[in-house]
Amino acid sequence: MSAGYAIFNINVTNPENYKHYIEQVSSVAEKFGAEYIVRGGENQVIEGTWQHPRTVVMKFPSYEKALEWYNSEEYKPIKQIRLDNAETNGIIIKGA
């Protein structure tokens, strides 16, 4: 079974409220088998454009598990915190 990856490119617009997202997201994601590969950090755009300064890459046991996490009732209220306090591009993709 191929791993699934959730990749987010984020511009935090309200850091004070976004902290509540950071405090809650990990425990719910880990229930679905998530492992953080990248969570922010120094970067350099080498080709094209990368719209926002923060990037998060999460690895799940499967593509289906990543989608299950993203669409779960447990994540829904936490996701809304991010949506209200950041501009985000996101993708869930099946690994090799």
Order of alpha helices (4+ residues) and beta strands (2+ residues): beta-alpha-beta-beta-alpha-alpha-beta
